[in-house]
Amino acid sequence: MGRGRYPARLKVAPPPPELVARYLHLWPGRELYLHPERFPLLSSPGLFGDTRPLELDIGCATGDLVLALARLHPTVNYVGVDVVGKPLWRAVERAAAAGLANVRFLQADARLVYRRIPDRALRAAYVHFPAPLLRNRQRNQLLISADLLVQMQRCLVPGGVLSVMTDHEALYGELMRLLPAAPGLRLVSPAAWSVTISELLKSHYHRRWEARGRQIWRAELVRASEP
Ligand SMILES: C[S@@+](CC[C@H](N)C(=O)[O-])C[C@H]1O[C@@H](n2cnc3c(N)ncnc32)[C@H](O)[C@@H]1O
């Protein structure tokens, strides 16, 4: 059964300029790579002008997870980042329809965005159902990478959580293989998971793979406290 091409196939118009101004940041890859200092910090002060806790969804597509979380927790800020525009346009429509003030979307390559996140700026980060490794030459495009773990050790507050979910055993295996090189992140047992994925928080891909009976692999990594 194919994995589908859902985000690219979405039929959605670009949001009007006032909604783009309110909800959507576009950080082009080349400029972000060459001149990261031209972009705001990815932090609550940098993107929301306040000091509320911040959570980041990496590869958010249409924003299912951040929109649901933003509704549930109005005093927490949420940012969804995705490299593809169309799903983010849909996410912006949905944020505006719900009148949410605590969510922003970022069209950018997440791997370049990490450099704009200050130390200890995130309370949580989510990498849910990232694209799997299909060919070896795509290995450096994986969102689950040594750099992700290095960056999350730096960007999460002590006690902050990196939540990973995948329907691919090989991707989960890759995460476990990389983990020893990130001693600042501790794998917690399922009984201690702090992210409760209720029906409300299940994303499009979560529901899709569950409906097809695929096994879902899940890990929660907690940022160790400072010594
Ligand atoms: C399979 S979808 C999963 C979406 C969502 N997390 C969910 O659970 O339904 C993977 C998403 O990751 C995005 N993505 C892939 N590489 C990325 C990158 N380097 N930076 C940001 N987003 C990326 C894709 O555009 C796609 O929307």
The ligand as an SDF file (V2000), in Angstrom:
LIG
                    3D

 27 29  0  0  0  0  0  0  0  0999 V2000
    4.3880   12.2490    6.5680 C   0  0  0  0  0  0  0  0  0  0  0  0
    4.1910   13.9550    6.9140 S   0  0  0  0  0  0  0  0  0  0  0  0
    3.7560   13.9320    8.6380 C   0  0  0  0  0  0  0  0  0  0  0  0
    2.9810   15.1490    9.0340 C   0  0  0  0  0  0  0  0  0  0  0  0
    2.5380   15.2440   10.4830 C   0  0  0  0  0  0  0  0  0  0  0  0
    3.6520   15.3310   11.4090 N   0  0  0  0  0  0  0  0  0  0  0  0
    1.6070   14.1400   10.8720 C   0  0  0  0  0  0  0  0  0  0  0  0
    1.8680   13.4770   11.8960 O   0  0  0  0  0  0  0  0  0  0  0  0
    0.5870   13.9310   10.1830 O   0  0  0  0  0  0  0  0  0  0  0  0
    5.8760   14.5400    6.9740 C   0  0  0  0  0  0  0  0  0  0  0  0
    5.9710   16.0460    6.8090 C   0  0  0  0  0  0  0  0  0  0  0  0
    7.3240   16.4300    7.0140 O   0  0  0  0  0  0  0  0  0  0  0  0
    7.6010   17.4960    6.1260 C   0  0  0  0  0  0  0  0  0  0  0  0
    9.0650   17.6130    5.9680 N   0  0  0  0  0  0  0  0  0  0  0  0
    9.9030   16.7270    5.3570 C   0  0  0  0  0  0  0  0  0  0  0  0
   11.1720   17.1730    5.4170 N   0  0  0  0  0  0  0  0  0  0  0  0
   11.1250   18.3610    6.0810 C   0  0  0  0  0  0  0  0  0  0  0  0
   12.1170   19.3240    6.4490 C   0  0  0  0  0  0  0  0  0  0  0  0
   13.3980   19.1390    6.1410 N   0  0  0  0  0  0  0  0  0  0  0  0
   11.7290   20.4260    7.1100 N   0  0  0  0  0  0  0  0  0  0  0  0
   10.4220   20.6180    7.4260 C   0  0  0  0  0  0  0  0  0  0  0  0
    9.4430   19.7550    7.0890 N   0  0  0  0  0  0  0  0  0  0  0  0
    9.7910   18.6440    6.4250 C   0  0  0  0  0  0  0  0  0  0  0  0
    6.8640   17.1100    4.8560 C   0  0  0  0  0  0  0  0  0  0  0  0
    6.6430   18.2160    4.0100 O   0  0  0  0  0  0  0  0  0  0  0  0
    5.5670   16.5290    5.4220 C   0  0  0  0  0  0  0  0  0  0  0  0
    4.5520   17.4980    5.5340 O   0  0  0  0  0  0  0  0  0  0  0  0
  1  2  1  0
  2  3  1  0
  2 10  1  0
  3  4  1  0
  4  5  1  0
  5  6  1  0
  5  7  1  0
  7  8  2  0
  7  9  1  0
 10 11  1  0
 11 12  1  0
 11 26  1  0
 12 13  1  0
 13 14  1  0
 13 24  1  0
 14 15  1  0
 14 23  1  0
 15 16  2  0
 16 17  1  0
 17 18  1  0
 17 23  2  0
 18 19  1  0
 18 20  2  0
 20 21  1  0
 21 22  2  0
 22 23  1  0
 24 25  1  0
 24 26  1  0
 26 27  1  0
M  CHG  2   2   1   9  -1
M  END
$$$$
